[in-house]
């Protein structure tokens, strides 16, 4: 009889709604936006998921919006939040803090280059998606190795969660933007020794 492969279950949670315009690039190290009142409600509802799910650890990006989303999960599960730098959102260098129309006006050629190749292009001081993949795989690899066969929660951002999905299932990296990950949504990937399984994606409890 074929034995069932032991897997490590990663429950990804995207941060809830932040107090930041959707058409502006995050500037975490200077502004580090908090959650809106609506976002705080979303985070509390998302945390209810973990009343019925036992986890062994809780990890989060160090950004304020991810930590605020992780706090109610910590309260329900009793696990302290372990911050991991590798789970942060993509860095955009000297574009950070700018609205997209400002980037198009100030850096028209660079903006066009980015539109043409969002995987390999990056503004000065930023990261390409290839760099994001490298640090995410390193961070996630450590978490999986530390919790082999267990279930853990990871609170991160839309970009990193999209990347984790594409990499887990060997999708072309340029397709990462086709994966929808809403605020305070929950997704689960089971990482096995020979294959990975997507259990659910973009699950929402808040309406």
Secondary structure as GFF3:
##gff-version 3
##sequence-region A 1 207
A	DSSP	beta_strand	8	14	.	.	.	ID=ss1
A	DSSP	alpha_helix	37	47	.	.	.	ID=ss2
A	DSSP	three_ten_helix	48	51	.	.	.	ID=ss3
A	DSSP	beta_strand	57	60	.	.	.	ID=ss4
A	DSSP	alpha_helix	64	77	.	.	.	ID=ss5
A	DSSP	beta_strand	81	83	.	.	.	ID=ss6
A	DSSP	three_ten_helix	85	87	.	.	.	ID=ss7
A	DSSP	three_ten_helix	93	95	.	.	.	ID=ss8
A	DSSP	alpha_helix	100	106	.	.	.	ID=ss9
A	DSSP	alpha_helix	108	116	.	.	.	ID=ss10
A	DSSP	alpha_helix	129	146	.	.	.	ID=ss11
A	DSSP	beta_strand	151	156	.	.	.	ID=ss12
A	DSSP	alpha_helix	158	168	.	.	.	ID=ss13
A	DSSP	three_ten_helix	173	178	.	.	.	ID=ss14
A	DSSP	beta_strand	186	191	.	.	.	ID=ss15
A	DSSP	beta_strand	196	203	.	.	.	ID=ss16
###
